[in-house]
């Protein structure tokens, strides 16, 4: 059984950031504003820096009682005792991650535009499934496109459904209305002039 964690709300994903101090300052503001989950994602730094940043973020998340999810790397998640990991289709087997992290870890899976992938992920122990991109995304401009029907069709899976890809406060409500439980956002939060205010704008999608 996965731990108690907010299964509805904003799922903030960090942007690539080489400046650890700036990353922590922006993350602290986002955590204080109130998010369901925080995912550490950084494709621009080396392994040692990722470990340093992940440890610092784990401490920040603990202060705010927000689960920390590590992107792509279940070994790093296990090493720092993070709350969970998020894996894409090329990041290793979900079952191996579950075995390494234990039954209480939050295990997320990218399922792109595929209900079949989502079913397989749940069978392998995923705690949530993520679909997208729903809208054009500056982070992944060539990502596969998911439709609102996918959110309807995946309701029977019995796990929270995450939507990602180009989500803004003005289009996120349509995803929530279609059945999305968590809105995953990178640039809309971390590239904002005021990340905390951006979090509050996204939270209104759930009202």
N, C-alpha and C positions, 0 to 999 in steps of 0.2 A: 504494500500500500504506500502511495506517495504521501508526503507530509501535507499538512494543511497549508495551502497557499492560495492567494487570491486568483480565482479562475476567470475573472472578468475584469477588464480594465486596460490600461496602457502598458504595453510591453516595450520598454525602452532598450534600444540596442546602441552601443557606443560606436561613434565614428572613428575612423583611423586617426590616431593622435600620437605623435612622437613625444610631445611635452607632457610628462606624467603629472606635473603640478596642475597644468591647465585641465587635463582630463579629470583629475580628482575634484577640482573646484566645480566643474560643470556637472559632474555626476552627483556631487553632494547636493547641489541645487535641485536637480531632477528628483533625487530620492526624497528630499524634504517636501517637494510638491506633491508626492504621492503617486507611485507607480506600482503595478502588480508584480512585475519582474524586471530585472536588469540583466541584459546579456552583454558580456564582454566580447567584443569583436575587434580585432586590430590586425589588418593585413600588411601594415607598413613598417613593423618593427621586428627585431630578431627575437629568438626564443627566450633569451635571458630577460629582455625588457618586457616581453609578454608576461613572464612569470612574476616579475616585480610589480607590474601594473595589476595583475590579477590578485595578488596577495593584498595590495592596498585597497582594491575595490571590494574584496571580501570583507575587510574590516569595516569599510564604509557601509556596505549593505547590512552587516550585522547591527550596526548602530541604529539603522532605520527599520530593521526587521523586514527587509526586502530580500527575497531569494536571489542569489547570483548564479547565473547560467553561463557556462563557458562555451563559446562557439567553436565547433569543429574538433576540439582536442579533449577527448575524455581522459587521457593520461594526465594532462595538466589539471583537469577538474578533480581527479582523484588525488593528485599530489597536494593540492592546497585545500582539499576538503570543501570544494564548492558545493552548492546545493544541487547542481545538475549540469547537464551538457546538452547542446543542440547540435545535431548531426545532419549534414546534407547527404545526398546519395553516394558521394565519393569519399566520405569521412570515416568509413569503417562500419562494422556491423552493430546494429542497435543491441542485439543480444549480448555481444561482447561488452559493450558499454554498461549495460544493465548488470552483468555479472561482476564487473570491476567496481562499479559505484554503489551497488547494493539496492535493495528493494525500496528504500526511502528516497532515493535520488529522483529529481525531476528530469525526465528524459524526453527531449523534443526532437521532432523529425521534420525536415523539409519534404513536402510532398508535391510541391510545384502545382501542376494542373491535373494531378492524377488521383482519383478516388481509389484505384487499385493499390497505389503506393501507400496511401493512408491506411487502408485495411491491413496491409502487410506490416506497417509500422506498429499499429496497435497490437497485432498478434505477437510482435517481437518485444512488446513491453513499453511502448511509447506512452508517456504521460499526456502529451498533447501532440497535435499534428498542425503543421503550418502550410498554408496554401498561398500562392502568389507567383508572379506579381499581378495584382489586380489593376494597377494603373502604371503608366510609365514611371520608371524609377531612375533617379540620378546615380544611385549606388550600383545597380545592375541594369544598364539600359537595354541589354539583349536578353533579359530573363523571359522565361515562358509566361504566357498569359493565362491567368485563371479567371473563371466566370463566377457570377453570383450563384448560379445553379449548383456549383460545387459545394457551397456552404449549406444550401438546402439538402443536397443529397448525402452529405456526410453527417447529418444529425444523428443517425442511428449508431455511429461509432462509439458513442458514450464517453468521449474525452473532449476537453476543450479544443476549439478550433481557432487557430491564429491566422489572421490575414496580414500580408506584408506586400509592400511594393507601391511606392508613390502615394502613400496615404497621407491626406491632409485633413485638417478639421472640417473642411467643407465637403469632403467626399467619404469620410469615415463612417458617418451615420448610416449610409446605405449598406455598408458591410455589416454593421451591427444589426440592422433591421433584417438582413438576410440570414442571420444566425451566427455571425462571428462573435466569439467570446473575448478575444484579446486582439487589439490593434498593435502590430509591431512597427515601430518607427525608428529610423536612424536620423536622416538629415533634417526631417521636420522638427526634431527636438534639438539635436546637438549642433546643427548649423544655425539655429535661431539666435537672434541677438539676446533674447531672454529665454533660456531653456525652461525655467520654471513656469513662466507664463505660457509657453507652448504646451507644456504638460496639461495645464488647466484648460486650455482650448480643446485639446483632444479628449479630455475627460467629459466634456459636454456632449460628445457623441453618444455617451451611454445614458444620458439623462432622459 
